[in-house]
Amino acid sequence: MAPLKAGTRPPWVGLGAAVWVQIASGNGYNFPLYSHSLKSVLGFNQHQITILGVANDIGENVGLIPGIVCNEFPPWIILSIGAFACFFGYGVLWLALSRAIDSLPYWVLWIALCIATNSSAWFSTAALVTNMRNFPISRGTVAGILKGYAGLSAAVYTELYSALLHGSSSKFLLFLALGIPILCFIVMYFIRACTPASEEDSSDSRHFLFIQIASIVLGVYLLTTTLLNDALPLSASISHASVAIMILLLMAPLAIPIKMTFYRKIPKNGSSNEFVQEGNSEKTEPLLTSSVSNTNLGNFQENGHASKVDILLAEGEAAIKKRRRPKRGEDFKFSEALVKADFWLLFFVYFVGVGSGVTVLNNLAQIGIARGEHDTTILLSLFSFFNFVGRLGGGALSEHFVRTRTIPRTIWMTVAQVIMIIAYVLFAFAIDGTLYAATALLGVCYGVQFSIMVPTASELFGLKNFGIVYNFMSLGNPLGAFLFSGLLAGYIYDNEAAKQHGLNLIADSISCLGPNCFRVTFLILAGICVIGSILSIILTVRIKPVYEMLYAGGSFRRPHASSVH
């Protein structure tokens, strides 16, 4: 492998490339862009389209397999699997929609869509896990940035769909089948395990701030162009120019490694960081090694002169320490994490936050129509933008306070869920002029849940098996969607619609109007968030000593043997 120029920090190259992978991982958000074509061209009814939507959600959110294998294989293999899943899944859908192959069975399309959107789990796992390990002392900031870009991916795809592909669902599926794999094969070389910094660099905060500002500019730009495209018909040249500007903004994070290449900063020790060898992730993260690194065994091996008795004694000491149960802040096996109360507290708090939030997101169009909003595009754009703000801001805010006050990140999940209670009450009572404000508040709080759960899980249970822990936590999203949206909101909505139309039985394709359509749902969600807030406070109190141990002195510290239980 050719070494990088002196002064260039490989992790920044990988972070810039991971931004594109996170955009690619948002392909599961695109189902509304082509579902109507599947319905009209293939002759599906609304129930069949809804079941395809279930396949879309299952594929997107079930990432246990990539979470397990990310410790056994380098990131490029994880990305390759995702690229092939994307190519195969969306390729089959394109063949069906373009009528290249007639009469594909419905179950084949269901499986194909599930495989296609499961690529997002592989992409996200490779990008997030690798960069969390490359920046172990800036976990909250990195999580906020990457999750923020993932939140913007829907707007990026919408821009491409409308400006370049002229609203053609067939062309769009072909783009997903070919364009995303090609992109991943281009950037996968740069997403790899690197030697992380052993201490904080004063320039790191400036670099992170630059990326955060660039992502905010991109978010504002996408929101503005979406609203303009909805209000004014733009010419082809203007549409193409808007896409070009969007691509330039997406490339902004790469300005950091370019700047570091031309304006090299010579390290104090006179050496530059380089990529470590590919292989087991344990070799790439010094903060993850066990406490035996300080034993005499390491010294014996380095000096090259030790008696067999000394080596056996050192190995015996290491074996004893390895058998010790891990303490919070150290590396857990997944089976060890599963029996911890903190694990399930974090899971349930996250499940409440994202599960209730995704219920509103999935039903936002119907909520708007029930409130008399015939065009719900602005509502969707508003929720998406503030979801991005919550993801980015939650990571940055929690990182600041955990370093300056050693305040556990989960306190912000508590704050967010308290605000969600207020938003649900506003939705429930349908006070005039509060629809857009409630949507914006909920979008921010929904985004915060993502950017807090990710670094918190890594700090409590370590980065060694973070992939499987993170993906298990992510199951809270589809589980919440099934329980709160599919069963609760859908059932109440259909019953209210049936009452309004004077029907004894629930009928298909009938709409509900007025605040009663979702009032009971919102009040139940508010009550659930009350429980989530209480549990979040309990979790915050429990893990306060962990953060005092990890961030004493304002920077991340490796756990010692005296770690708290």
N, C-alpha and C positions, 0 to 999 in steps of 0.2 A: 504494500500500500504506500502510495506516495505521501510523504509527510506534508502537512500544511505549513504555510509560511509562518515564521516566528511571530508570535503576538496574536495570531488568530485563534479565538476560542471556539473549538468545534461545537459546543452546545448551542451557540447562537445560530449557527447554520442549520442545525437540526430543528431548532424552535421555529425558524422561518419556514422551513419545509413542512413542519407539522401543522402550520396554519392552513396550508393547502389541503393536507390530509383531513383536517377537521372540517373543512368546507365539503370535501368529498364524502365525509361520514354523515352529512346531513341529507343524503339521498332519500332517506325514509320519509322526509317531510314533503316529498313531491307527489304523493299519491293523489291529492286533489287536482293536480295539473293534468292528469291523464285518465282519471277514473271515469269522467263523463264520456270520454271516447270509448273506453271499454264497454260502457253500458250501451251506447248507441250503435257502435259497429258490430259488437259481438252479441247484441240482443239480450244483455243481462238485465234482470230486474233490480230494484233497489236493495232487496234483501241479499242478493248475491254480491252486489258491490260492497255492502256492509261487511259481509263475511270475508271478502278480499281485504278490506281494511283491517280486519283482525289479523290476517296473515302479515300485513305490513307492520303492525305494531309488534307482533311476536318476533318477527325476524329482526327488527331494529333493536329490540331491548334485551333479548336473551343472548348474553355474551359469556356464559360460563365456560364454554370450550376455549375461546381465545384467552380468557382469563387464566385458565389452567396451563395452556401451552406456551404462553408468553414467557414463562420462566425456563422453558426447555429449548426454545429456538430464538434466533436473533430477529430483530424487528422486520427485516426484509422478507422473511418467510411469512410472518403474520400478515404483512401487507400484500404479499403475493396471493395468499389464500383469499383475502378479501377481494382482490382484483378479479380473480377467476370466478368467485361467487357472483360478483357484480356483472361480469360479462355473460355468464351462463343465465342468470336469472332474468335480467333485463333483455337479454337476447331472445329468450323464449317469448317474453311478452311482446317484443317488437315483431317477431315472426307472426304471432297471432293477430296483432292489431293491423299490421300491414297486409294481412291476408296472404303472406308468402306460404304459410301452411294453413290449410283450412281445417276447421272442426277439431281443434285441440280440446281435449276433455277439460272440464272446469277444474277438476282436482289437480291437473298438471299445472294450470295457471296459478292455482293457490300455492302449490309447493314452489313454483318458480319465483313468485313474488316474495315468499318467505325467505328463500335463499338470496334473492337480490338484496333485500333490505338488511339481511344478516351481515352483509359486507360492511355495513356501518359499524357494527360491533367490533369487527376485526380491525378496521381502520382506526377507530377511536382508541381501542386498547393499545395498539402499537404506538400511536402518537403520544397518548397521555402518559402511559406507564414509563416509556423511555425518557420523556422529558422531565417527569417528576423525579426520576432517578438522576438525571443529568443536572438538575437544579434542586438538590435536596434541601438547601437552606432557604429556598424561595418558593416553597410548595404552593402556598395560597395564591401568590401572584401568577405563577405559571398555570395553575388550574383555572383561575379566573380568565386569563387571556385565552387559553385554548377552548374552554367551554363557551366563552363569549363569541369566538369566531364560529363555533358550531351553531350557536343561536342565530347567527347572521346567514347561515347557509341557505335557509329557505328563501330569503330575499335575493341572494345571489342567483339561485336557480331560476327564480321568477323573472329576474332581469334577463337572463339568457333565453328563457322560454319565450318571452314576449318580444325582445329586441332582435335576437339573432334567428330564432327558429319560427317566428311569426305565429306563435300559438299552435304549432303542429305537434300533436301528441305523439304521432308516429316518429317524427324526426327527433323529438325529445327523448323517447325511449332508446333510439339508436345512439344518441349522444351519451346517455347514461351507460349503455352497454359497451361503448368504445372509448369515449372520452375519459371517464373516470379511471378505468384500468391503465390507459396510457399515462395519465397524470401520475398515478401511483408508481408506475415503473420508472418514471423520470426522477421523482423525488426520493424514492426509497433508499438510494445510496447515502443520502445525507442524514437519514433518521437512524441513528445507531447509538449504542452505548458509548459514552465519552467519559473521560476522567473528570469528575465534578470538582468544583472549586473547594478547597479545604477551609477557606475562610471567605468572608464577605468582601467584595470589591466595591469601592466607592462608585465606580462607573456602572455597576450592575443596575442600581436603582434608576439611573438616567436612561439606560437602555430599555428597561422595563417600562418606564414612563413614556418613552417614545413609541413603543409598540401599543401601549394603551391608548395614547392620543390618536395614533393612526387607525386603530380599530373604531374609536368613537367617530372620527371623521368619516370612515367607511359606513358606519351605521347611519349617521345623519344623511349621508349622500344617498344611500339606498332608500331610506324612508322618503326623501325628497323626490327622487326619480320615480318611485312607485306612485306617489300622489300625483305627480305631473303626468305620468302615463295614463293614469285613471281619468284625469280631468281634461287633458289636451292630447289630441292625436299628433304624435311626433313623426317627423320624416325619417326615412331609413338611415340617412347620413347622421342625423342627430342621435338616433338609437344606437348606431354602431359606435359613435364617439363616446356615448355614455358607458357602453360596455368596456371600451378601451380604458377609460378613466377608472372604472371599477377594478380592472385587472392591475393597473398601476398601484392602486391603493392596497390591493392584496399582496403586492410584492414589497410593500414598505418595510416589513420586518427584516428583509434580506439586506437592507441598507446598513444594518449594524455589522454583520461580518465583513461586508465590503469596506466599510469605514475602518474597521479594525485591521484589515489587510493593508490598506494604504497608509494608515496612521498607526503604526505598530507601537504598542507599549511593552517595553522590555520588562519582564518579571524580575523581582528582586533576586530570585535564585538563579537568574540567567537562563532559564529553560522555559519552554512553552508547552502547553498542554497538547496532547495528541490523543487520537483515538486509541482506545484499548482494544485488545483482541476480541473478536466476536466469540460468543459462547455463552456459558452460564452467566446469568445476570449477577451472581454473587461476586464475580470478578470485577464488576464495573462500579461497585458502590462501596467505598470504604466505610461509610456510616452504617452499613448493613452487616459488617463482619462481626463475629461473636467476640465476646470479651476475652477470648484466649489469645488475641493478638498481642497481648502484653506478657504472655508467659515466656518462660525460658526457652521453649521450643523454637520460637521464631529467632531468638538470638543464636541458639545453637546452629540452626540451619544457615543463618547468615555468616557466622564465623567459620563454619565448616569444620570445627573440631569439637567433638563432644563424644563422651563415652556412650555405649549402648544403654547403660543403666540410666544415665541422665536423660537420654531421649525417651526411654520407656516411662520414666517418672513424669516427664513433661507431657507425653501423650496421655498418660493416665489422668493427669490434672485436667487436661483439655476435655477428655471424655466425660469427666465428672461435671464440668461446667456446662458442656453441651446438653447433658441430661436434665439440667435445671429448667424448670418451667419458665417461659418468657414472662417478663413483666411489662406492663403497659408502657409504650414508647419503644419497645424492642420488637424484633421480628417474630411474628406468630405464624404457625402453620394455620391453614384455613380451619382445620378441625379444632385447633386450640382456640381460635377466635370465636367459633360458634358457641362455645360454652360460657362465654363472657357476657355479663349483664350489659356492659357498655356497648357491645356489638349490637344487641337487640334493641337497646334504647335508641342508638343512632339510626338503626334501620327503621324503627317505627316512626321516629320523628321525621325522617326523610320521606317515608311512605305517606305520612299525613300531608306534608307540604307539597310534594309533587303530585300525589294522587288527587288531592282536591284541586290543585291548580290545573292539571291536565283535563279535569272534568269541565272546567270553564272553557279551556282552549278548544276542546273537541266540540263543544256546543255553542261556541261564541256566535256563529252565524244565526242559529236559532234564537239565542238570547237577544241579539240585536233586532231580529224580525219581531219577536214578541214585544219588544219595547217600541216598535214603530219605526225602526231603522231599516229601510228597504235596501240600502247599499251598505254592506257590512265590511267592505274592503278596508276602510279606514280603521275600523275596530281591530281587524286582524293585523294590520300594519302596526298599529299602536301597541298591541300586546307583544308582537315580535320584537319591536325596538326596545321596549322597556324590559323585556325578558333578557335581552342582550345587556342592557345597562345593569340589571341585577346580577348577572353572571360576572361581568367585569368588575363592577363596584364591590360586590361581596368578597371577591378574592383579594382585592387591594385593601379594602377596609379591615378585613380580618387580619391580614398580614401586618398592617400598621399597629393595631392594638395588641396583637399577640407578642410583638417585639418590644413595644414601649411599656405595656402594662401587664404582660403575660395573661391577658384575658382570653379564655378558651374561645375558639371560633364559633362554637355552638350557641353562644349568647346571641349571635346575629340570626340564627335560625329561630330563636325565641322571639326576637324583635320582629322578624319577618312574619311569623305566624300570628302574632298579636295584630299586626297591621292587616293581615289577611282576614282576620275576624271582622275588622271594621269594613273591609271591602265587601265581604259576603253580606253583611247587614245592609250596606248601601244597595247591593244588587237585589236583596230580598224585598226591601221596601220601595224600590223603584222611585226614589226621590228625583224629581226633575233636575236635570243638569248634572247628575252624578255618574251617568253611564260611562263616559269617557275617563273621568277621574278614577273611578273604581277599576276600570280595565287597566289603566296605567299602573295603579298601585299594585294590583294583583300580578301584573307582568313582572315588575321589579322583584316582588317577594318570591315569585315562582323561580326566577333566575337565581336568586340568592341561595336557594336550597342546593342547587347543583354545585356552585363554587365553594360552598362550605363543607358539604359531605366529602368531597374528594380529598382535600388535604387532611381533614380530620381523621378519616379512615387510615390514611398513611401514617399519621403521627401516633395514633393509638396502637396500630397493629403492624407497623413497619412497612417498608417498601419491597421486601423480598418476595412476598406473596400478595402484593397490592393488587395485581391484575384480577385475581379471582375474588378478593374481598370487594373491590370496586364494582365488578360486574354483578356480584350477588346483591349489593346494595341497590344497583340500578333496576333490579326487578321490582322495586317499589313503584316505579312509574307504570308499567303495564298492569300490575296488580291493582293499583289505584284506579286506573282507567276502566278496568273490568268491573270493579265493585261500585265505584262512585258514579262513573259515567254510564257504563253499559246497563247496570242493574238499577241503580238508584235514580239518576237523572232521567234516563230513558223511560223507565216505568212511570214515574210521576208525570212526565211530559205527555206521554201517550194517554194517560188517564184523564188529565186536564183537557186535552184536545177532544177526547171522546165526549166528555161532559159538555163542552162548548157546542159540539155538533149534534147533541142529543142522541148519542149512540150508546147502546148497551155494551157493545164489544169494541175493542180497540181496532180501528181500521188502518190500512196502509195509506201513506201519502196524504195525511190530514195535518194541518198546521194549527198550532196553538198561539193565541194572541193574549197579551196582558201579563201583568206581573205574577199572576198565580201559576203560570206555567213552570216556573223554577223557584218560587218562593220557599216551599218546603225543602227543596234540595239545598238552597243556599243556607237556610237556618240549620240544617243538619251538618253541612260542611263547617259552618261557624262553630257549632258545638264540638265537632271532631278536632278542630284547630285549637280549641280551649284545652282539650286533653293533650294534644301534641305540644302545646306551649308549656304545660305543667311538666311533662316528661322531659322536655328540652331543658328546663331549669334544673331538674334532678340530675340530668346527664352533665350539665355544665358544672354543677357543684362537685360531682364525683370526679371529674377529670381535671379540675383546677390544679391539684398537686402535680399532675403529669406535665402540664404546660409550664408550671413554675420550675420544674426540673429540666424540661427541654429547652426553655428559652430564658433561663437565668442569665442576666447580663445583656439581654437584648438580641442575642443571636442563637441559632440552633446549636444545641450541644448533643453529643452522642450520649445515649443512656449509659450509666455505670451500673455496677452490681448493686448499688444501693437504691435502685429505682423503686418508686412506690408501687404498691399493689393496687 
